[in-house]
Amino acid sequence: MFRKLHEPVETVTIYVEGRPVAAEPGESVAAVLLRQAVAWSRPTPVKGSKRAPYCMIGVCFDCLAQVDGIGSVQTCMTPVEEGMRVERQQRKRCLPS
């Protein structure tokens, strides 16, 4: 869907659904997800409609995913880190107690 306008000088590797993906240090996980062939990050809890990063400023919660085993992470507000593991969130949003 999207692509970078430049070739990054430095890259880190993150894993999206178990696949290694090159990312530029400092970019958000959501930006990386939008460059994947399958860009959605979670289904809606009621109808299961696919949602993808939308606002990119932390307001809409459409970009929620599981990052390094932690669910309901706003990927638009999360910078990539070497070795990070990102999985699509398959259940409704959970809040920590």
N, C-alpha and C positions, 0 to 999 in steps of 0.2 A: 504494500500500500504506500509506504513512505520510504525514502532513502535519504542518506546524508548527502549534503551538497559538497562536501569535501572529504578527502581521505584523512582519517585521523593519524596523527604522528605517533601517538602512543595508544595502545589498546589494553583492555583487561578482558578476561574470559568469564562470562557468567553462563549459567545453565538454565535454559528455558525448557520446561517439560523434559529435562534430562539431556537436551541437546546443547553442545557448546555453541555460544554465540559471542562474537566480538562486540565490545562496547567501548565507548570513549570515556575515560575517567571524567567524572563530574556530570555526566548526563544522567537523566532519570531512568529508572527501570521502565516506566511507561513509554518513554521515547523508544527504547529498545523493543518493547512489545509491539509498538505500532509498525516497526520495520519487518516484523515476521510475516510469513505467508498467511498464518492464522493469527489475526491481531486481537481477537477478543480476550478479555481477562477473566470474566466470570459470567455465569448465567443468572438471570433474575430469580429471586426465591419463589415467586408465585407461578409465573408462566414458563420459566426456563429460557427466556429470550437472551441472546448473547449480548453482552455489554463490553465496550472497549473504552480506553481512556478518552475522556471528552473535554473537560474544562482545562485540565493540566495545571490547575492552581489550588487543588485540594478542597474544592467546594462540593462537587457532585457525587463522589464516592463510586463512580462507575469503573474506576481503575483498580478496585480492590483485588488483591491476589495473595497467595501464600508465598512469603519470602523467608528462606532459611527456616522453614518449619513454623513460622508465625503467621496465623491467618489474619485477614482483614487489614492488610498493609496497604496504605495509599501509595501506589507505585509512582504516581506523578510527583510525590514529595520525597521519594527515596532515591538517593544517588546510588549508582552501581558500585560494587566492590568486587575485587578479584575473588572468583570462586563462588559467588552468590548463587543460590538455587531458587528459581522462581517456578511456581506451579500455579495453574489456573485454580481459582477458588470454586469448588463444586457445591458448596453448601451456603445457606444464608449467613449473613454477617453475624459474627459473634463478638460481643463486647467482653473485655476482661472483667472479672468480678472483684 
